Amino acid sequence: MLKDVLNTIGTRYLIAFLNLLLIFINAKVLGLEGMGVVGLIWASISIIVMVNGILGGSTIVYFINRYPIRDVFFIAYGWTFIGTGVGCGIMWLFGLLPEGYFRDIYLLTILYSLVVANSRFLLGRDNIRGFNLTNMLQGGLLFFILLFYYYVMRQKEVGAYMNGLYLTNGIAFAVSLRMLFPYLRERGDMPAAASPDKASRLALLKEMLVYGLWGSADNVAETCTARLNYFFVRRFGGLGSVGLLDVGTKVSESVWNISRSIAYIEYNRIAKAGDELEQKRITLRLFKFTFLAVALVMVVILLIPEWVYTDYLFSHEFNGIRKVIVALSGGIVALGCNTIISHYFIGSGKIKYSTASSCVGLLTLLVVGYFLIPAYGVVGSAASTSMAFVTMLVFSLCVFTRQTHSSFLEFFPNREDWRELKLIIHRWKSFRQPR
């Protein structure tokens, strides 16, 4: 298990490194307001992708181990187009979509969601290599394509960024779908109790909706907690403030590649483990590993002084970015750890607790942000988000300890954890050596 975790983390951190470099390049090329537009576009896409997660994302991983993969595939793909239309329509009615980008957000959300769906099908079939390759293409290829647009084609504008997104996700979609084809042609891949008739497919759709609605409510609430403040900041501070918040947020969130990588593997393992004690053991071990890794990387980021950002990485337009990162830091660590507990709830069929945690976080953001954002602007927005994430973690830990009868001390690393980690790292290094 930990070998898959370490391989996935390696892939995600290569992606994170490229994305971090891309943040610096985008900031210099697009400027503060350009980054504000890009931030709003990504915030809109992220929220709508979570709506598509009702019948996609983690729902796919859960159900392809229980039903024919082709039935799950057609349901997930069909819902992507419907969910994107619903999500875009609602955001348009509330005036949240950036002006002039409705069509781009609609098309990119569909393309992005289909790539995510393909990656989850591969993960559910334990094709970790294909899963990592899909993430690498979707997350890392954009760096090289935008370098071509910016410095070869000399197109230094938001439109070039959008073209890069289309091309990147198009390639990732084609490659991931090709890797998925062999599984879609499988025969006899369903449980004996499942039959591929119309009634069975309708029952599957209903079951996926019930499961997915809980999961989608969870993901939408969590994503809104992380991104809704972009729209609040635009109202009180304009696009420049959104750009500053977006860059500070993305620098801080780079550490989430650790927790997300671990959570993908954790969810797959827990969904297949029938024993509650084994599910608890997996969760506690990965929680401790995640906390140590995320906290360490966050400390390194906090040690970077302001002048490095303004004089070298970005420009003086981004003055004050370190305050944003400091305000976000505690919440970034908290949400990284909460991701592990959340995926325990989802993988063990207790998804309502994960949903409740995200809703508590969103409520905290709305209440605290009401006071802090108008008074303190971007820093107040970052602090509101951080407090919301901490509240989510506290809620999740309270529920987890009660459900699993865990003690507070079990969340601290012990000798067995250190021994196993050293052993896995040793095996991973040996595996990586050329033969």
N, C-alpha and C positions, 0 to 999 in steps of 0.2 A: 504493500500500500504506500509506504513512505517513498519508495523508489519512484512510483508514478507521481507522487506529490512533488518531489524534488525536480523531476524532469519537467513537469508542468510549470513549476515556479521558474525554472530556467527559461522556458519559452516566454512566459509572461513578463519576466524581467528584461528580456531582450526587447520585447515590444514596448515595455515601459520606458526603457532607455531611449529608443527611437522616438517615442512620443514626447519625451521630455525635451529632446533636442528639437523636435518639431515645434514645441511651444515657444522655445527661444526664437526660432526662425520666423514663425508666424507673427510673433510680437513685433519683431523688427520690420517685417514686410507689410503687415496689415495695419499696424498701429493700434492705439488703445481703443478707438471706436470700432475699427474692423474686428478686433478681438471680441468686442461687445456683441456685434452682430453674429459672429460665429458661435459665441457662447449661448445666445438665445436660440439659435438654430439647433444646436446640440441638446439644449435643455428640452426643447419641444420634441425632438426625435426620441430622446430618452424616455420621456413620459408616455408617448404613444406606443413605443416598443413594449413597455410594461403592460399596456392594455392588450397587446397581441399575445402576451404571455399567458392569457387565460387558457388558451388551447395550444400553447407553445412552451418554450423554455423548459423549466423543471417538470412541467406536466408531461412532456414527451418522455423524459427519462423514466418517470414513474410508470407510465402505461405501456411502453414497448416491451417491458419485461412481463406483461400480463395479457397483452392482446396482439393480434397480427400487426406487424410494423407498417404494412401498407395502409391499413385502415386508419391508424394514427397519423400517418403521413398526409393523407388526403384531407383529413379533418384539420390538421394544423395548418396546411397550406391554404385551404379555403378560408379559414378564419383570419389569416393575415390580411387579406384584402378587405374583409368586412371590418375588422377591428381598427385598421388604419383609417378607414373612412369615418368611423364613429369617433375615434380619438381626434382626428384633425377637425372634424365638424364641431365638436364640443369646444376645443381650444379656440377655434375661429369665432364662435359665438361669444366667448368671453373676452375676445380681443387680445389673446395671449400670443398668437403667432406673429412673428416679425413681418412687417408689411412687405409684400412683393415676393414672398418665399413659400406660399401655400403649396404650389405644385411641386417644388423641389422637396419640401418636407414630406409630402405625401409619397412621392416616388422613392425617396431615399429610405423612408421608414419601412416600406414594403421590402426593398432590397436588403436592408440591414436585418430585418426580422427573419427573412428566409435564410440568410446565412447563419443566424443564431440558431434557427430550427435545425438546419443541417448539422451543425456542430453538436447539438444535443442528441440527435439520432446517433451520431458516431460515438459520443460518450456513452450512451446507453448500451451500445454494442461493445463496449470496452475497447474501442479503437482509439486509444489515447494518442497515438501518433497522428491519426487523421484529425482528431479534435484539436491538438496543438498546432498542426499545420494550418487548419482553418482559421484559428485565432491569430496565427502569425501573419497570414495573408490579410485578414481584415484589419488587424491592428498595426502591423508594421510596414506594409507595402505603401501606405499613404505617404510615409516619409520620403521615399525615393520618387514617387510620382510628383509630389509637390515641389521637390527640388528641380525636377525637369520643367514644370510649369513656371516656377519663379525665376530660375536662372538661365534656362535654355530658351524657353518661349518668351521670357520677359513679361509674363502676365502676373503682375503683382497686385492682385485684387481678390475680393471675396469670391467672385465668379470662378476664378481659377481653383480656389479651395473646393467649391462645390463640384467642379468637374473632376477633381481628384477623388472626391468621395464616391462619385458615380463609378469611376473606373476601378477603384480599389475594391469596392463591394461587388461589382460585377465579376471581377476575376475570382474573388473569394467564393462567390456563389457558384460559378461554373466548376471550379476545382472540387469544392465540397460535395456538390451534387454528383459529380463523377465518382467520387469515393463512396457515395451512399448507394449507388445503383446496385452493386452486388447484394446488399441486404434487402433491397426492395424486390429482388428476384427470388428471394428465398422461398422455399416451400416447406410446409410443416413447421413454421417457426412460432406457432401459437400454442397456448396451453390446450390440453385435451378438452377442457370444459368450454372453450370458446369456439364458435362457429362463424364463418364469414358471411352469414346471410344478412338481409336488410335489417331484420329485427335486432340482430346482434350489434350492427353498426349504430343503430339508433340508441341502443342501450349504452354503447361505448361513448357516444356523443354526450348523452345525459350525464354519465359518470365523470367524464372529463370536464364538463361544465361545472359540476358541483365542486370537484377538486380544484379546478383552475380558477374559479371565482374567488375562493379563499386565497389561493396563491397570488392571483392578480391583485387583489385588494392589498395584500402584503407588499408586493413589489411596487405598485403604484404609490402607496403611502410612503414607502422608503425613498423612492425616487423623488417624489414631491418634497420630502423633507430635505433632500440634497439639492434640489434644483428650483423649487418654487420661489426661493428668495431672489433668484435672478430677475424675475418679473417685478418683485417688490422694489428691488434696487433700481431697476430701470425707471420706475415711477418717481422715486425720490431723488435719484442722482443722474439719470441719463445713461447713454450707451457707454460713456467712458468709465463710469463706476462699475457697470456690468463687466467690462473688459478687465478691470483690475481684480474684481472678485473671481472671474473665470480663470485667469492665470494663476492667482494664488490658490484657488481650489484645486486646479489640475496638478500643480506642483505637489501639494499636500496629499492628494488622492493617489499619487503614484505608488504609495505604500500599499494601497488596497490590492494591488496585483498579487501580493502574498496571500492575503486572506481569501480572495476570490479563487485563486488557483487551488488552494487547499480545500475550499468548500465544494468545488466541482467534484473532486475525488471523494470527499467525505460523503456527499449526498448519494453518489452512486453506490458506495459501500453500505451505507446505512439502509438504503432502499432495499438492498438484497439480503441484509442480515435480519434474521427473524428473532434473534435473542435480544431482549432488552438490555441485559447486562453488557453484551458485546457492543451494542449501540452506544451505551453510556461510556464504555471504555474508549472507544474510538473518538467520541466527542471530547472527552476530557483531555486526552493526549494531544489531539490537534488544537484544542483551545490553548493549551500551555505553549505549544510550539508557535502558534500564531501570535500570541501576545508578546513573546520575547522577540520574535522577528520584526513585527510591526513597530514595537516601541523602539527598538534599536535603530531602525531606518529613520523613524520620525525624529529621534534625537540628532542624528547626523544632519538632517534637513534644517533643524532649528539652529544648528551651529553656524550656518551660512549667514554672514552679515548682510545688511541691507545694500551696501555699496557694490557687492558682487552682482546683485540683481540689476541695479540701476546703471552701473558703469560698464558691465560686461555682458550679462546674459540678456537683458532687455534694453531699456532706455530710461531716461529720467521721467518720461511719461508715467512710468509704473512706480513712482515714489510712493512708499507706504505699503508695498506688497508684503514685507516681512510681518507687519502687524496683522495682516489678514491670515498669514500662515500660522502665526503664534496663536491667534484666536481659534483657528480650526484644529490645532494639533491634538488636543485632548479628545475631541470628538472623532477625529480620524482613527485614533487607536481604539476608541470604544466601539465604533462601528465595525472595524476590522474583526474584533473579538466577537461582537454580536452576530456577525455573519456565520460563524461556526455554530453557535447555539441555534440560530435561526434555521440552518440547514439540518440540524438534528430534528427539530420540530417537523420540518417539511418531509424529510426522508422517513420518519417514523409514523407518518400519518396524523401528526398533531399540529397541522398547519394553522389552526385557528390561533394558537399561541404566538406564532410568528407574526400573523396578521395583526393581532392585538398589540404586539410590541411596536410595529411600524405605525399603527394608528396613534399610539401614545406619543411616539416621537413627532409625528406630524402635528398633533394637537399642541405639544410643547413648543414647536417652532412657531405656530400661529400666535400663541399667547405671548411668548417671550419676544418674538419678532415685532409684534405690535408696538411694544415699548422701545426696543433697542434700535430697530432699523431707522425710524424717523429721527432719532436723537443722535445716533452714532454712525449712520450710513453703512459703508461697506464693512467696517470692522464690527459694527453691531449685528449685521447680517451673518458674518462668519461666527460670531459668538453665539448667536441664536441657534445656528445649525449645530454647533458643537454641543451645546446644552441638550438639544433634542436627541443627538446620538447617545450621549451619556445616559439619558433617561431610558432610552430603548434597551441599552445593555443591562441596566439595573433591573428593569422589569423582566427581561429574559432570564437573568440569573436567578431571580426569585422563583420564577415558575419552574425552571430546570431543576433547581435544588429540591423543590417540593415534589416534583414528579418522579425524580430518580433517587430521592432520599440521599442526596450527596451532601457532604460536609464542606465547609468553607476551605479547609486545608487541602481538599482534593484538587483544587484549582491551582495549587503551587507545584512546580516540578519536583520530582523525587529522584532518587538514585536510579531507579529502573528506567525512568524517562531518559535520563542522560545516557545511560548505557545503550539503550535501543537507538537513540539518535546517533551516537558515535558509530555504532555497528552499521546502521543504514548508510551513513555518509561514507564509511570505509568501503562498503559494497558498491555504492554508487561511483566512487572514484575508480574502483577496479573495473567496473563495467564500462566506464568512459575511456579507459586506456586502450589505445589501438592494439589490435591483435595481429 
